[in-house]
Amino acid sequence: MPQSGPVPISVLDLSPVQVGQTSADALRESVALARATEELGYHRYWLAEHHNTPGAASSAPAILIGQIAAATSRLRVGSGGVMLPNHAPLVVAEQFGTLAALHPGRIDLGLGRAPGTDPVTAQALRRSAGPLAAGDFPRQAVELLGYFDEQQTAPDAAVRAVPAEGNRPDVWVLGSGLSSAELAGSLGLPFAYAHQFNAQLTVPALRTYRESFRPSATLDRPYALVAAFVLAAETAEEADWRAGPIRLAALRTVRSGGRQDRYPTAEEAAAYRYSAQDRQIVDGFLGQQVIGDRAVVRERVAKLIAAGADEFMAMTVSADHATRVESYRILAEEVAALGTGPLAGAQQG
């Protein structure tokens, strides 16, 4: 099915692990989901980096990207993202240069400044004590970009990243705040905003990105992607039922200080008795996400497009693979309908 509608649509996947599943099950489902969404006309498929997280099997995005790129033929495949504080820029350049050489024109390298894990695990990854300084991420990003340059503009020209030279993927800056938006603009790179983490700053971040954008050799005008949680169903009641696991998982993650365990079943989520404070927490986390029937999905995606999204990326977690694929199918159909439906004027204005 060819992509249609007002903007491209894409997938963000963290290989969610459900209760009763193994990490191997989740990884196999990611490959199957990539194939299914490619058939539905999705544009790109990104894998998130998480560590020490029982509910997410995507701890090694570069490996999974290679598997998914090999199992598909048209999708752009990439990282959403590689958490640069955890890695030496040289290693990232070698990994993604290899991927770009094997799958030319199909690899994206999304870079994030957060560690994507707890402080103890971050220290184990970096093998160094203490947090990174505020200026380290921009310096790391510039160093990384230099390794892909055939003129070797990395800090030490004696160190060459093979096969990164001449095999540069499309590089993105990811973020959920204003500083990442400004960095992406100043470097002339595309920007991916995490609406699922900080919905309150979506509009200001997109504005900051466009105002700070400086054309570069790879991008002559700003290009912004917005990612959000999506759970689409034919009826509001079905969407509410299917969203139960992500609601309970979000609550438990907040209550535990950030630890994300395996996603509960729909039955377990339905049986949980939420207090008033619990509901306030869940609403703060998911209240502005794209969860509902077709009408709700179309309306909320249209608002994000109108806010300045050149592309929309969906992260969907549900209790089983079939309902997850169905949610992506409904989303694709509703975004396509935005081009001619009653909300077309809203998204174009």
C-alpha positions as a Markdown table, in Angstrom:
| # | Residue | x | y | z |
|---|---|---|---|---|
| 1 | Met | 0.0 | 0.0 | 0.0 |
| 2 | Pro | 1.6 | 3.3 | -1.0 |
| 3 | Gln | 1.9 | 6.1 | 1.6 |
| 4 | Ser | -0.7 | 8.8 | 1.3 |
| 5 | Gly | -2.0 | 11.6 | 3.4 |
| 6 | Pro | -0.7 | 14.9 | 4.6 |
| 7 | Val | 2.6 | 13.7 | 6.2 |
| 8 | Pro | 4.7 | 10.5 | 6.3 |
| 9 | Ile | 4.0 | 8.2 | 9.2 |
| 10 | Ser | 6.5 | 6.1 | 11.0 |
| 11 | Val | 7.1 | 3.6 | 13.9 |
| 12 | Leu | 9.0 | 3.9 | 17.2 |
| 13 | Asp | 9.5 | 0.5 | 18.8 |
| 14 | Leu | 11.2 | -0.4 | 22.1 |
| 15 | Ser | 10.5 | -4.2 | 21.7 |
| 16 | Pro | 8.0 | -4.2 | 24.6 |
| 17 | Val | 8.1 | -7.4 | 26.7 |
| 18 | Gln | 4.7 | -8.5 | 28.0 |
| 19 | Val | 4.1 | -10.6 | 31.1 |
| 20 | Gly | 4.5 | -14.2 | 30.0 |
| 21 | Gln | 6.9 | -13.3 | 27.2 |
| 22 | Thr | 10.7 | -13.6 | 26.9 |
| 23 | Ser | 13.0 | -10.9 | 25.4 |
| 24 | Ala | 13.5 | -13.3 | 22.5 |
| 25 | Asp | 9.7 | -13.3 | 21.9 |
| 26 | Ala | 9.6 | -9.5 | 21.9 |
| 27 | Leu | 12.5 | -9.2 | 19.5 |
| 28 | Arg | 10.9 | -11.6 | 17.0 |
| 29 | Glu | 7.7 | -9.6 | 17.2 |
| 30 | Ser | 9.6 | -6.4 | 16.4 |
| 31 | Val | 10.8 | -8.0 | 13.1 |
| 32 | Ala | 7.3 | -9.1 | 12.4 |
| 33 | Leu | 5.9 | -5.7 | 13.1 |
| 34 | Ala | 8.4 | -4.0 | 10.8 |
| 35 | Arg | 7.3 | -6.3 | 8.0 |
| 36 | Ala | 3.6 | -5.5 | 8.7 |
| 37 | Thr | 4.0 | -1.8 | 8.9 |
| 38 | Glu | 6.1 | -1.7 | 5.7 |
| 39 | Glu | 3.1 | -3.4 | 4.0 |
| 40 | Leu | 0.9 | -0.7 | 5.5 |
| 41 | Gly | 3.0 | 2.1 | 3.9 |
| 42 | Tyr | 4.9 | 3.3 | 6.9 |
| 43 | His | 8.0 | 5.4 | 6.1 |
| 44 | Arg | 10.6 | 4.6 | 8.7 |
| 45 | Tyr | 11.0 | 2.2 | 11.7 |
| 46 | Trp | 13.1 | 3.3 | 14.7 |
| 47 | Leu | 14.3 | 1.3 | 17.7 |
| 48 | Ala | 14.8 | 2.9 | 21.1 |
| 49 | Glu | 17.7 | 2.3 | 23.4 |
| 50 | His | 16.9 | 1.1 | 26.9 |
| 51 | His | 19.1 | -0.6 | 29.5 |
| 52 | Asn | 18.3 | -2.5 | 32.7 |
| 53 | Thr | 14.6 | -2.4 | 31.7 |
| 54 | Pro | 12.8 | -5.8 | 31.9 |
| 55 | Gly | 9.9 | -4.3 | 29.9 |
| 56 | Ala | 12.0 | -3.3 | 26.8 |
| 57 | Ala | 14.3 | -5.7 | 24.9 |
| 58 | Ser | 15.8 | -3.0 | 22.7 |
| 59 | Ser | 19.1 | -2.5 | 24.5 |
| 60 | Ala | 21.2 | -2.9 | 21.4 |
| 61 | Pro | 19.6 | -0.9 | 18.6 |
| 62 | Ala | 22.4 | -1.2 | 16.1 |
| 63 | Ile | 22.0 | -5.0 | 16.1 |
| 64 | Leu | 18.3 | -4.9 | 15.8 |
| 65 | Ile | 18.4 | -2.3 | 13.1 |
| 66 | Gly | 20.5 | -4.6 | 11.0 |
| 67 | Gln | 18.1 | -7.5 | 11.4 |
| 68 | Ile | 15.0 | -5.4 | 10.6 |
| 69 | Ala | 16.7 | -3.8 | 7.6 |
| 70 | Ala | 17.5 | -7.2 | 6.2 |
| 71 | Ala | 14.0 | -8.4 | 6.8 |
| 72 | Thr | 12.4 | -5.5 | 4.9 |
| 73 | Ser | 13.1 | -3.8 | 1.6 |
| 74 | Arg | 11.7 | -0.2 | 1.6 |
| 75 | Leu | 11.5 | 1.0 | 5.2 |
| 76 | Arg | 14.1 | 3.4 | 6.5 |
| 77 | Val | 15.4 | 1.8 | 9.7 |
| 78 | Gly | 17.2 | 3.6 | 12.5 |
| 79 | Ser | 17.7 | 4.5 | 16.1 |
| 80 | Gly | 15.2 | 6.5 | 18.1 |
| 81 | Gly | 17.7 | 6.8 | 19.5 |
| 82 | Val | 21.3 | 5.9 | 20.3 |
| 83 | Met | 21.9 | 7.5 | 23.7 |
| 84 | Leu | 25.2 | 9.2 | 22.9 |
| 85 | Pro | 26.4 | 9.6 | 26.5 |
| 86 | Asn | 26.6 | 5.8 | 26.8 |
| 87 | His | 28.9 | 5.4 | 23.8 |
| 88 | Ala | 32.2 | 6.5 | 22.3 |
| 89 | Pro | 31.4 | 8.4 | 19.1 |
| 90 | Leu | 34.0 | 6.4 | 17.2 |
| 91 | Val | 32.1 | 3.1 | 18.0 |
| 92 | Val | 28.8 | 4.6 | 17.0 |
| 93 | Ala | 30.3 | 5.8 | 13.7 |
| 94 | Glu | 31.7 | 2.4 | 12.9 |
| 95 | Gln | 28.4 | 0.6 | 13.7 |
| 96 | Phe | 26.2 | 2.9 | 11.7 |
| 97 | Gly | 28.7 | 3.3 | 8.9 |
| 98 | Thr | 28.6 | -0.5 | 8.6 |
| 99 | Leu | 24.8 | -0.5 | 8.5 |
| 100 | Ala | 24.7 | 2.3 | 5.9 |
| 101 | Ala | 27.2 | 0.4 | 3.8 |
| 102 | Leu | 25.1 | -2.7 | 3.9 |
| 103 | His | 21.8 | -0.9 | 3.4 |
| 104 | Pro | 22.5 | 2.3 | 1.5 |
| 105 | Gly | 19.9 | 5.0 | 1.6 |
| 106 | Arg | 17.9 | 3.3 | 4.4 |
| 107 | Ile | 19.6 | 3.9 | 7.7 |
| 108 | Asp | 18.9 | 6.7 | 10.2 |
| 109 | Leu | 21.0 | 7.6 | 13.2 |
| 110 | Gly | 18.9 | 9.4 | 15.8 |
| 111 | Leu | 21.0 | 10.7 | 18.7 |
| 112 | Gly | 19.8 | 11.4 | 22.3 |
| 113 | Arg | 21.5 | 13.2 | 25.2 |
| 114 | Ala | 19.9 | 11.2 | 28.0 |
| 115 | Pro | 21.4 | 7.9 | 29.2 |
| 116 | Gly | 18.1 | 6.0 | 28.8 |
| 117 | Thr | 18.6 | 4.3 | 32.1 |
| 118 | Asp | 19.4 | 4.7 | 35.8 |
| 119 | Pro | 22.6 | 6.3 | 37.1 |
| 120 | Val | 24.2 | 3.0 | 38.2 |
| 121 | Thr | 23.6 | 1.4 | 34.8 |
| 122 | Ala | 24.8 | 4.5 | 33.0 |
| 123 | Gln | 28.1 | 4.3 | 34.9 |
| 124 | Ala | 28.4 | 0.6 | 34.0 |
| 125 | Leu | 27.9 | 1.5 | 30.3 |
| 126 | Arg | 30.4 | 4.4 | 30.3 |
| 127 | Arg | 32.9 | 2.8 | 32.8 |
| 128 | Ser | 33.3 | 6.2 | 34.4 |
| 129 | Ala | 32.0 | 7.9 | 37.5 |
| 130 | Gly | 29.9 | 11.0 | 37.6 |
| 131 | Pro | 27.4 | 12.6 | 35.2 |
| 132 | Leu | 28.4 | 14.1 | 31.9 |
| 133 | Ala | 28.8 | 17.9 | 31.7 |
| 134 | Ala | 26.1 | 19.9 | 29.9 |
| 135 | Gly | 28.4 | 20.6 | 27.0 |
| 136 | Asp | 29.4 | 17.0 | 26.4 |
| 137 | Phe | 26.5 | 16.0 | 24.1 |
| 138 | Pro | 27.1 | 18.8 | 21.5 |
| 139 | Arg | 30.8 | 18.0 | 21.5 |
| 140 | Gln | 30.2 | 14.3 | 21.1 |
| 141 | Ala | 27.7 | 14.9 | 18.3 |
| 142 | Val | 30.2 | 17.1 | 16.4 |
| 143 | Glu | 32.9 | 14.5 | 16.8 |
| 144 | Leu | 30.6 | 11.7 | 15.6 |
| 145 | Leu | 29.6 | 13.7 | 12.5 |
| 146 | Gly | 33.3 | 14.2 | 11.7 |
| 147 | Tyr | 34.0 | 10.5 | 11.5 |
| 148 | Phe | 31.5 | 10.2 | 8.5 |
| 149 | Asp | 33.3 | 13.0 | 6.6 |
| 150 | Glu | 35.6 | 11.8 | 3.9 |
| 151 | Gln | 37.8 | 14.8 | 4.7 |
| 152 | Gln | 38.1 | 13.5 | 8.2 |
| 153 | Thr | 37.0 | 16.5 | 10.3 |
| 154 | Ala | 36.9 | 14.4 | 13.5 |
| 155 | Pro | 39.2 | 15.9 | 16.3 |
| 156 | Asp | 42.0 | 13.5 | 15.6 |
| 157 | Ala | 42.6 | 13.0 | 11.9 |
| 158 | Ala | 44.8 | 10.0 | 12.6 |
| 159 | Val | 41.7 | 8.0 | 13.7 |
| 160 | Arg | 39.6 | 6.9 | 10.9 |
| 161 | Ala | 36.2 | 5.3 | 11.3 |
| 162 | Val | 36.0 | 2.5 | 8.8 |
| 163 | Pro | 33.6 | 2.0 | 7.0 |
| 164 | Ala | 31.9 | 5.2 | 8.2 |
| 165 | Glu | 33.8 | 7.4 | 5.7 |
| 166 | Gly | 31.5 | 8.0 | 2.8 |
| 167 | Asn | 28.7 | 5.9 | 4.3 |
| 168 | Arg | 26.9 | 8.4 | 6.4 |
| 169 | Pro | 23.4 | 7.6 | 7.5 |
| 170 | Asp | 20.8 | 10.4 | 7.9 |
| 171 | Val | 21.6 | 11.9 | 11.3 |
| 172 | Trp | 18.9 | 13.2 | 13.6 |
| 173 | Val | 18.9 | 15.0 | 17.0 |
| 174 | Leu | 16.2 | 13.7 | 19.4 |
| 175 | Gly | 14.9 | 15.5 | 22.4 |
| 176 | Ser | 12.0 | 16.4 | 24.7 |
| 177 | Gly | 13.1 | 19.9 | 25.5 |
| 178 | Leu | 14.3 | 23.2 | 24.1 |
| 179 | Ser | 18.1 | 22.6 | 24.3 |
| 180 | Ser | 18.0 | 19.6 | 21.9 |
| 181 | Ala | 15.7 | 21.6 | 19.6 |
| 182 | Glu | 18.2 | 24.4 | 19.5 |
| 183 | Leu | 21.1 | 22.1 | 18.9 |
| 184 | Ala | 19.4 | 20.3 | 16.0 |
| 185 | Gly | 18.7 | 23.7 | 14.4 |
| 186 | Ser | 22.2 | 25.0 | 14.9 |
| 187 | Leu | 23.7 | 21.9 | 13.3 |
| 188 | Gly | 21.3 | 22.0 | 10.4 |
| 189 | Leu | 20.0 | 18.5 | 11.3 |
| 190 | Pro | 16.4 | 17.1 | 11.3 |
| 191 | Phe | 14.8 | 17.1 | 14.8 |
| 192 | Ala | 12.6 | 14.4 | 16.4 |
| 193 | Tyr | 10.5 | 15.6 | 19.3 |
| 194 | Ala | 9.3 | 13.1 | 22.0 |
| 195 | His | 5.7 | 14.2 | 22.6 |
| 196 | Gln | 5.2 | 11.0 | 24.6 |
| 197 | Phe | 7.6 | 12.3 | 27.3 |
| 198 | Asn | 6.8 | 16.0 | 27.4 |
| 199 | Ala | 3.6 | 17.0 | 25.6 |
| 200 | Gln | 3.6 | 20.4 | 27.3 |
| 201 | Leu | 6.8 | 21.6 | 25.4 |
| 202 | Thr | 5.9 | 20.2 | 21.9 |
| 203 | Val | 4.9 | 23.5 | 20.4 |
| 204 | Pro | 7.7 | 25.6 | 22.0 |
| 205 | Ala | 10.3 | 23.0 | 21.0 |
| 206 | Leu | 9.2 | 22.9 | 17.4 |
| 207 | Arg | 9.2 | 26.7 | 17.3 |
| 208 | Thr | 12.7 | 26.8 | 18.8 |
| 209 | Tyr | 14.0 | 24.3 | 16.3 |
| 210 | Arg | 12.7 | 26.3 | 13.3 |
| 211 | Glu | 13.9 | 29.6 | 14.7 |
| 212 | Ser | 17.4 | 28.3 | 15.4 |
| 213 | Phe | 17.8 | 26.3 | 12.1 |
| 214 | Arg | 20.8 | 27.0 | 10.0 |
| 215 | Pro | 21.0 | 25.3 | 6.6 |
| 216 | Ser | 23.7 | 22.6 | 6.3 |
| 217 | Ala | 25.3 | 20.5 | 3.6 |
| 218 | Thr | 22.7 | 17.8 | 4.3 |
| 219 | Leu | 19.5 | 19.8 | 5.0 |
| 220 | Asp | 18.5 | 23.1 | 3.5 |
| 221 | Arg | 15.3 | 23.7 | 5.5 |
| 222 | Pro | 14.0 | 22.5 | 8.9 |
| 223 | Tyr | 12.4 | 19.1 | 9.1 |
| 224 | Ala | 10.7 | 18.0 | 12.4 |
| 225 | Leu | 9.2 | 14.7 | 13.4 |
| 226 | Val | 6.9 | 14.3 | 16.4 |
| 227 | Ala | 6.6 | 11.0 | 18.2 |
| 228 | Ala | 3.6 | 10.1 | 20.4 |
| 229 | Phe | 2.0 | 7.1 | 22.1 |
| 230 | Val | -0.8 | 5.8 | 19.9 |
| 231 | Leu | -3.5 | 3.2 | 20.6 |
| 232 | Ala | -6.2 | 3.2 | 18.0 |
| 233 | Ala | -9.3 | 1.0 | 17.9 |
| 234 | Glu | -12.6 | 0.9 | 16.1 |
| 235 | Thr | -14.5 | 2.0 | 19.3 |
| 236 | Ala | -13.7 | 4.1 | 22.3 |
| 237 | Glu | -14.5 | 1.2 | 24.6 |
| 238 | Glu | -12.1 | -1.1 | 22.8 |
| 239 | Ala | -9.3 | 1.6 | 22.8 |
| 240 | Asp | -9.8 | 2.1 | 26.5 |
| 241 | Trp | -9.5 | -1.7 | 27.2 |
| 242 | Arg | -6.4 | -2.1 | 25.0 |
| 243 | Ala | -4.8 | 1.0 | 26.6 |
| 244 | Gly | -5.1 | -0.6 | 30.0 |
| 245 | Pro | -1.6 | -2.2 | 30.0 |
| 246 | Ile | 0.2 | 1.0 | 29.0 |
| 247 | Arg | -1.7 | 3.0 | 31.6 |
| 248 | Leu | -0.8 | 0.6 | 34.4 |
| 249 | Ala | 2.8 | 0.3 | 33.2 |
| 250 | Ala | 3.1 | 4.1 | 33.1 |
| 251 | Leu | 1.8 | 4.3 | 36.7 |
| 252 | Arg | 4.2 | 1.6 | 38.0 |
| 253 | Thr | 7.1 | 3.3 | 36.2 |
| 254 | Val | 6.4 | 6.6 | 37.9 |
| 255 | Arg | 5.8 | 5.0 | 41.2 |
| 256 | Ser | 9.0 | 3.0 | 41.1 |
| 257 | Gly | 11.1 | 6.0 | 40.2 |
| 258 | Gly | 11.6 | 5.1 | 36.5 |
| 259 | Arg | 12.0 | 1.3 | 36.5 |
| 260 | Gln | 9.9 | -0.3 | 33.8 |
| 261 | Asp | 8.9 | -3.9 | 34.3 |
| 262 | Arg | 7.2 | -6.2 | 31.8 |
| 263 | Tyr | 3.9 | -4.9 | 30.5 |
| 264 | Pro | 0.8 | -6.3 | 32.3 |
| 265 | Thr | -2.0 | -8.2 | 30.6 |
| 266 | Ala | -5.2 | -6.4 | 29.7 |
| 267 | Glu | -7.0 | -8.4 | 32.4 |
| 268 | Glu | -4.5 | -7.4 | 35.1 |
| 269 | Ala | -4.8 | -3.8 | 34.0 |
| 270 | Ala | -8.6 | -3.9 | 34.1 |
| 271 | Ala | -8.6 | -5.4 | 37.6 |
| 272 | Tyr | -6.4 | -2.7 | 39.0 |
| 273 | Arg | -8.2 | -0.1 | 41.2 |
| 274 | Tyr | -6.9 | 3.4 | 40.6 |
| 275 | Ser | -6.9 | 6.0 | 43.3 |
| 276 | Ala | -7.6 | 9.6 | 42.5 |
| 277 | Gln | -3.9 | 10.3 | 42.7 |
| 278 | Asp | -3.2 | 7.3 | 40.4 |
| 279 | Arg | -5.5 | 8.7 | 37.8 |
| 280 | Gln | -3.9 | 12.1 | 38.0 |
| 281 | Ile | -0.5 | 10.6 | 37.4 |
| 282 | Val | -1.7 | 8.5 | 34.4 |
| 283 | Asp | -3.6 | 11.5 | 32.9 |
| 284 | Gly | -0.4 | 13.6 | 33.2 |
| 285 | Phe | 1.5 | 11.0 | 31.4 |
| 286 | Leu | -1.0 | 9.9 | 28.7 |
| 287 | Gly | -3.7 | 12.5 | 28.7 |
| 288 | Gln | -2.4 | 14.3 | 25.6 |
| 289 | Gln | -1.4 | 11.1 | 23.7 |
| 290 | Val | -3.3 | 9.6 | 20.7 |
| 291 | Ile | -5.5 | 7.0 | 22.4 |
| 292 | Gly | -9.0 | 6.4 | 21.2 |
| 293 | Asp | -11.3 | 5.5 | 18.3 |
| 294 | Arg | -10.9 | 6.7 | 14.8 |
| 295 | Ala | -12.3 | 10.2 | 15.3 |
| 296 | Val | -10.1 | 10.8 | 18.3 |
| 297 | Val | -7.0 | 9.5 | 16.5 |
| 298 | Arg | -7.6 | 11.7 | 13.5 |
| 299 | Glu | -8.3 | 14.8 | 15.5 |
| 300 | Arg | -5.2 | 14.4 | 17.8 |
| 301 | Val | -2.8 | 13.6 | 14.9 |
| 302 | Ala | -4.2 | 16.6 | 13.0 |
| 303 | Lys | -3.4 | 18.9 | 15.9 |
| 304 | Leu | 0.2 | 17.7 | 16.1 |
| 305 | Ile | 0.6 | 18.2 | 12.3 |
| 306 | Ala | -0.8 | 21.7 | 12.6 |
| 307 | Ala | 1.7 | 22.4 | 15.4 |
| 308 | Gly | 4.5 | 21.9 | 13.0 |
| 309 | Ala | 5.2 | 18.2 | 12.5 |
| 310 | Asp | 6.5 | 17.3 | 9.1 |
| 311 | Glu | 6.2 | 13.7 | 10.0 |
| 312 | Phe | 4.3 | 11.7 | 12.6 |
| 313 | Met | 5.8 | 8.7 | 14.5 |
| 314 | Ala | 3.7 | 6.3 | 16.6 |
| 315 | Met | 4.8 | 4.2 | 19.5 |
| 316 | Thr | 2.2 | 1.5 | 20.2 |
| 317 | Val | 2.2 | -1.0 | 23.0 |
| 318 | Ser | -0.7 | -3.5 | 23.4 |
| 319 | Ala | -1.3 | -6.8 | 25.0 |
| 320 | Asp | -0.8 | -8.9 | 21.8 |
| 321 | His | 0.8 | -8.5 | 18.4 |
| 322 | Ala | -2.4 | -8.6 | 16.4 |
| 323 | Thr | -4.0 | -5.7 | 18.2 |
| 324 | Arg | -0.8 | -3.7 | 17.8 |
| 325 | Val | -0.8 | -4.3 | 14.0 |
| 326 | Glu | -4.5 | -3.3 | 13.9 |
| 327 | Ser | -3.7 | 0.0 | 15.7 |
| 328 | Tyr | -1.1 | 0.8 | 13.1 |
| 329 | Arg | -3.5 | -0.1 | 10.3 |
| 330 | Ile | -6.2 | 2.3 | 11.7 |
| 331 | Leu | -3.7 | 5.0 | 12.2 |
| 332 | Ala | -2.5 | 4.7 | 8.6 |
| 333 | Glu | -6.0 | 4.9 | 7.3 |
| 334 | Glu | -7.0 | 7.9 | 9.4 |
| 335 | Val | -3.8 | 9.9 | 8.5 |
| 336 | Ala | -4.5 | 9.2 | 4.9 |
| 337 | Ala | -8.0 | 10.5 | 5.3 |
| 338 | Leu | -6.7 | 13.7 | 6.8 |
| 339 | Gly | -5.8 | 14.9 | 3.3 |
| 340 | Thr | -9.5 | 15.0 | 2.2 |
| 341 | Gly | -11.6 | 14.6 | 5.4 |
| 342 | Pro | -13.4 | 17.3 | 7.5 |
| 343 | Leu | -10.2 | 18.0 | 9.5 |
| 344 | Ala | -8.1 | 18.7 | 6.5 |
| 345 | Gly | -8.6 | 22.4 | 6.9 |
| 346 | Ala | -7.5 | 22.3 | 10.5 |
| 347 | Gln | -4.2 | 20.5 | 9.8 |
| 348 | Gln | -3.4 | 22.7 | 6.8 |
| 349 | Gly | -4.0 | 25.9 | 8.8 |
